[in-house]
Amino acid sequence: MKILVPLKRVPDPDTRIRVKPDGSGIETDGVKFAVNPFDSIALEEALRLREKTGAAEIVVVTIGGSECAEQLRTGLAMGADRAILVPADAAIDSLGIAKILAAVYRKESPNFVLMGKQAIDDDSNQAGQMLAALLGVGQVTFVSKLELTDGHARARCSRETDAGIETVTVALPAVLTADLRLNEPRYVSLPGIMKAKKKPLEEIPLASLGVSAASHTRVLKLERPAGRKAGARVKSVDELIAKLRDEAKVL
C-alpha cells in the first residue's frame, strides 16, 4: 500500500503576521515557518495506518522553493519514507496546485491521497476537491475518523457536518482530507531527525510533469482586519435592546 501525503509550508501558527505597507503580501523577515497543521494531522494518520496494517509506503510531496525542503525533512523525521519537491518560485493558486498533485499522483500511483482539509495561510479549502475532480476519483472531506475496510479496497470515514456525524464509505483510490479532530500529531524525535537525513528527497522539475500551473487568480491586496470597537455597559435589559436596535438600525 502507498499513501501520498501533500505537505504545505506555512507561517507557524504562533508567529505574529505583519502585512507589508503596500499590502502586496506579508513580511517574511523573522517569521518562522512550519508544516501546515492539517497536513501534519494527515501525515500522522498515514503513519498510524501503516502501524496498524503492518506495511505501507508513505510519500510526502510539496510544491515551492528550495526552502520547502525543511518541511519535507520534518515529514521524513515524523516517519515518511520518501519526499518529493516540485520546485516552483511563483505563487500558484489552488487549481494549479491540484494539477501538479494530479501529475505526481499519476507518476506515483498511490492507493489514496491523504491531505489536510485546508492550509492555514489562505484557508481556501479547494485543492483536495479539485484534485479528486481532476483524477476522477471519489473524495471524502473533513475526515474525523478513518478506517480501511475490504482488504484496503475501501475507506470508511466519519465526518463532522452541521447536522452531526456523517459516515461515508468510499472506494479507493480516493482523496481524503483530514479535519482537526482526526488525531494529534506526534512530536519529531531526535532519532527520527537523524534517520530523515538518510531518506531520499527527490526533486521533480515542473516541466517534466507535463502540466501548466499558471494561476488564474491573484491577490490584489492584503489588509489587517479592522480593530474591534470598544464595548459599552448597560444597566438594564431595556437599555440593551434599545442599543442593539440602534446598532442594527432597526426601527
N, C-alpha and C positions, 0 to 999 in steps of 0.2 A: 504494500500500500504506500502511496506517495501523497503527501499533503503539501499544497502550495500556500504559503502564508505571506501576503504582501505586508511590508512594514513602511511607515512613513516617518520622516524626520520632521519633528515639530518643536516649537519652543516648549521648554519644560513647564508643566502646569504651575510651578511655584515661581516662575520668572515674571518679573514686572515688565509688561509690554509697553513700549513707548512708540508712538506714531511719529514718523518724520514730519518736520514742519510743513513740507509741501503736500503731505497726505499721500505720497506715492507708495508708501509701504511702511514697514516697521523698522525701527533701529535694531540692528543685529549686534552692535558692539556691546560686549558684556552679557549677552543673552546666552543662557545655557540651553542646549538642545537635547532632546531625548526621543525615544521611540513613542509614537502615538499610543496613549494608554489603551485604547480599544484594540489596537493591533497587538499589544503585549498580552491582552486577555485572549485573543485569538491564538497566539503562539502557545500560551500556557495550555489552552485546551488541546491543541495538537500534540503537545508533549504528554499530556495525561492520556490521550487516546493511544499513543504509542506505548506507554507504560501498561495500559490495560490490555491491549491486543498483543503485545509482545514484539511486534515488528512493524516499523513504518519509517519511511524516509521523509524528513521534513526539510523543505527547501524554502528559504526566505528570499524575498526579492524586493528591491526598492528602485525608484527612478529619481535621479537627481545628480548633483555634483559629487566630486570625489569625497567631500566631507561626509556624505551619507554612509560611507564605509564604516564609520564609528557605530552607527545604529545597527548595521548588519552584523558587526562583530559582537554587539550586545546580544542580538538574536542567536548567534552561534554560541555565545557563552551560556545562554539560557539552556541550550541543548539542541538547537537546529543542526542538521548535518551538513548542509551546503548553503551558500549565499550567492545571489546574482545581483549585480549592479548594472542597471541600464543608464549610462551617462546621459545627462540632459542638463544644459545650463539655463535654458529659457523656462519660464513658468508655463506649466501645462495644465489645462482645465480638466475636469472630471472625465469628459469623453475621450480626450487624448490619453489620459492615464488608463482608462478602460481598454482602449485599443492596444496599447503597449502590453498590458497584462494579458490580453487575449492572445497576442503573439507569443508571449512567454509560455502561456498555458499550452498552446499547440505544440511548442517545442518540448516541453517537459512531460506532457500527458499525465497529469496527476489524477488521482481518484476524485479529489474535490478541492475547492478553494475555501480556505477559512480566513476571514479578514475582519477587521474592525468595522462596525456599522458606519462610522464616520471619523473624520480627523478633527481634532480639537482646534486646529488653526482656522479652518474655513467652515467647518460644520455643514458641509454640503450634503452628505448622506446620499451620494449619487453613484459613486464608482462601482460599488458592488452590484447594484441593479443594472447598470449599463453593461457591465462585464457579462452578467448572465444573459442579457438580451443579445449581445454580440456573439456569444458562444452558442446560443440556442439551447441552453440547459436550464434546469429548474433552479429555484432560489428560495431561501428562507432567510428573512431579515430579523434583526433584533432577537437573536437566539439567546435564551437564558438557561437552557439545559439541552444537552446534546448526547445522543446515544446512537451508535451504529447497530443496525439490525440486518437480518437476512444475509449473513456472511459478508458484511461490509458492503452490501449492494444498496442499502437504503440508510437514510439518516432520519431518526425521529427527534424532532426539535420542539421544545416548548418556547413560546414567545409571548412577551407581555403586550397586551393591547388595552385600549381604553375600556373594553368590555370584560377584561380579565385575562387569564392564562389560556392561550390557544395552543393546541398540539397539532403539529403538521409533520407528515411523513413524506419525504421526497426521495426519488430515485437518484442514485449517484451515476455519473458526475453531476455536481451542482455547485452553486456558490452560496456559502453560508456566512452571514455577518454577525459578529459577536456583540452582545449587549453587556452592560456593566455588571450585571448580576450573574454572569456565566461562571466566573471564578475570580480568584485573587492571584495574580501572577507571582511566581517565586522570585526571590532575590537572586541576583547573579553571584555565584560563589567564586572564590579565588581559583580553585581547580578548573572551574568552567572557563574562566578568563584565560588561563594558561592553555587549555585544550583548544580554545577558539582560535588561537594564533596559528595552529597547525591545520585548521579546517579550510577547505577550498572556498575562495571568494572569486567568482568569475565575473568578468566584465563583458557584456554583450553590447556592441555598438548598435545604436538605434537603427542605422541604415541596414544592418544585416537582418533585422526583423521584418523588413519589407512593409512597414506601416508609416502612415503620415500622422504625426501627432500635433499638427498645427492646432492651436487653440482657437475656438470660435467665440470665446468670451474673454473679457479683460476687465481688470479692476480700474475704475476711473479715479477713485479717491477713497482714502480711509479717514475716518474721524473718530475721536474718542466719544463715548456716549455722554450725553448731557448730564450734568450733575443733578442730583435729586434736590427738589425744593425742601426748604425747612418745614418741619411739621408744626402743627398747632394744637393746643389743648382746648378742649371744650368742656363745659360744666354740666351739660345735660344731653339727653338723647335728642330732644327737640333741636338743640343747637347743632348737634352733629348732622341731623337730617337736613337742616337748612344749609349747612356748609357744603354737604355733598351735592345738594341741588344747585347751589351756586357754581360749584366746580364743574358739574356736568351741563350747566346751562339749561336745566330743566325748569320750566315754569310751574 
